[in-house]
Amino acid sequence: MDFAGKDKATYVKETFNAIAARYDLMNSLMSLGMDKRWRRLAVKEVGAKPGMHILDVCCGTGQLSMELGRAVAPEGSVTGLDFSQKMLEVAEKSLLQTSNPGHIRFIQGNAMELPFSDNSFDGVTVGWGLRNLPDLRQGLREMVRNVKPGGKVVSLDMAKPSLFGFKQAYWLYFEKLIPLMGKVWAKKASAYQYLHDSAREFPAQEELVKLFAECGLQDAHFTNLAGGVVAIVSGTKPRD
């Protein structure tokens, strides 16, 4: 993948800063509006309930964080962390439009070195973020460190469909049409070319399950969505 002579972390930060204003619109267009349902399923998978404290890593514009907030309200809390300041600015503006913004906070931080104590959260989520990390295993280990024993780490991200015919059509759509949509609506075709390239290089859902297990999670499994275009991958931190 070409990072224009920059390290991956710098390239990704600059890319997401550039598309922050249109990110939610593009997500809705690319997913044909299914992204909202996918986020609700991720919230259900992490087991978010009233009173829980959840960490949402690589929170971006905060859409998953706010879905989590609705599940843990009124006594619980959600911390959304991202390293893109522009994405967080969009998240803060969206948060002001919610009915109960008090139990959600957004902070700028590095997923490679999460600024929290061990066993701080009842669950950890990451939506469309793992493939952007410079070191996938290190990022997962940090999430495992931060979740309490018995809590879940849940990823919602691009996956790899396997059905012949559908698979080929999907990758053609992703390679040709998505960058064009990015050029038209987000004024940044290269950013959406990166999304295609990063999805291509990201481990398939079966491999990601193995990585979850390698990083110390039990009962790791995946659930395909939209024919395997997207997958929820989940694992549970062992109890002492």
N, C-alpha and C positions, 0 to 999 in steps of 0.2 A: 504494500500500500504506500502511496506517495504522500508524505507529510510536508512537502514543499521545503525540505531541508530543515524542518523543526522536529523536536522530539514529540512523541504522541500526545503527551499531556498538554503541551503548549498549543499544538495544532487543534486539539479537541476543544480546549477552552475558547480559543479565538473563533472557531467555527460556530459553537453554540451561542457565543455572545452575538455573532453576526445575524443569527436567524431567530433570536429569542422572541422578537415581536410577532412573528408569524408562525411560531412553532406549533401552537395549539391548533391553529387553522389547518396547517399541513398535516398534522396527525389525524385530524378528523377526515380530511380529504383522502389521505393514503389508505386509511382503514375503512373507508366507506361508513364512517360513523360508529364502527364497532369498538373503538378504543375505550369508550365509557363502560361498556359491558365488561371488557377485559379487566379494567381496573377494579370493578366491583368483585369480580371473581378472585383477583389477587388479595383483596381485603378479606374475603371469606376464607381463603386458603391460609392466611397468616393467623386466623382465629381472632381478629380484632373484636373486642367487646368493651362495653362501658367500663371505665376505670383503668383500662390498660394504658401503658406508655409505649409507644411505637416509634422506631427510628426509620425514616425513609431516606435511604442513601441515594445520591445522584437524583435529587428530587426535581430538578429542572424547574418548570413553571408551576410546580406544586399541585398538579391535578390529582395525583395519587395520594399525596399528603392530605388533601382536603377530603377525599373519599374516606380515608382512614379516620380523619377527624370526626366525621359524622358517625362512624361506628363506635368510637371510644367516648364520645360525649355523654354526659356533661362533665364527669369527674376525671376522665383520662386526658392524655396529652399526646401530641405528635410533634416530633422534631424532624424537620426536613433539612437535609444538608446537601449543598452543591458547591462546586468551585467556580461556576459561571455567575458573575455578578449581575449580568444582564438578565439571565434566566430568573434569578432570585428577585429582581426588581419586578418582573412580570408576575411572579408568584405573590409578592406582597400586594400588588394592585388587585389581583384576583381575590386574595384573602379578605380584603376590605369589603368585598361585595357579598361575602358569606354571612349567614345569619348569626353565627357564633364564632368569631375569629380568635377568642381568647385562649383556647387550648391548643393552638397550632403556632409554632414558631419556626422561622427559617433562618439558617445560619450558613455562612460561607465557610467551607472547610474541605479537607483533602480526604477522599475515601481510602487512600493508602495509609493514612495515619489518623484514624477517627479520634476526635478530642474528647472521649468519654471513658469513664472507668469500666472495668470488666463487669459483665453481667448487669448492665444498666437498664436494659429494655426488655419488655415482655415479648417483643417480636421485631424483626427487621425486614424491611422490604427494599427492593431496588427495581425500578421500572425503566426499562430500555437504557440501562446504565452499565451493566457488566461489560458489554463489548467495547465500551469507551475507556476502560481502565488500562493503564500501561502494564499492570501486572495482575492478571485475573486471580491467581491463587492468593496473592497478598491481600487483595481486596476482599475476597471471601473469608480469609482468616480473620481479618479485622471485624467483619460482620459477626462471625461466630464468637469472637471474643466479647463483643458488646451485648449479645443476646443472653438472657438468663437461661440456665438449664431448664429444659422442657419447652423452651420457646422455639419458634420457627424462623428460619431465614427463607425468604420467598423472592424469586426473581420472575419478572414479567418482561419478556424480550422476544426479539425476532428469533425464528427457529428455521428449520429446514424441512419443507414438505417432501414426502417420498413418493407420492402417487404419480405414476408415469403419466405424462401429458400435462397434468396440473402443475407438476414441478417445473417443467420447462416453460410453461406459459407464465408462471409466477416470476421466475427469474428474468424472463424477457421484459415483463412489465416493470419490474424493479430496476433493471439496468437502463431501459430506454425512456420509459414514461415518467418515473419519479424524478430524475434530474430535470426533465423538462418542466414538470409541475413546480419544482423548486425554483427554476429560473423565472417562471411566470408569476408565481404568487409570493415567493420569498426573496426574489431577486438574487439568488445565490445557488446556482446550479451545482457548483463544486461541493457545497455542503451536502447536498442530497446524493451526489456521486459517492461521497464518503460514507453515507448511510448504507448504500448498496455494498460498497467494498467491505465495510466493517461487518455487515451481516454475512457476507460470503465467508469471511475469515473466522467468524465467531463459531465456537464449537456447536455441533448439533446437540439437540436436547438430550440424546442418549449419553453423549460425552460429558455434557454439563452435569448430569446426574452423578457420574463417576467422580468429577471434580468436587462436587458437594461432599461426597463420602470421603474423599481424600483429605478434605479440609476439616473433617471431624464431625460431620452431620450424619445422623441416623435416619433410616426410613426415607432416604432421598428418592424422589420420583418426579415424573413430569406429567403434565396434562396438555395435550395439543389443543389449540384453538384455531378456528378457520382453516381446518385441513392441515395443520402443522406449519402454517405461516408464522404463527406466534405460539409460544409455549410458556406455561407457568411451571417453574422448577422449584421444588421445595424440599427442605430437610429440617430435622429437629435436633437441637443441641442435647446431647445426653445429660441425664440427671446424675448428680454425684452419687 
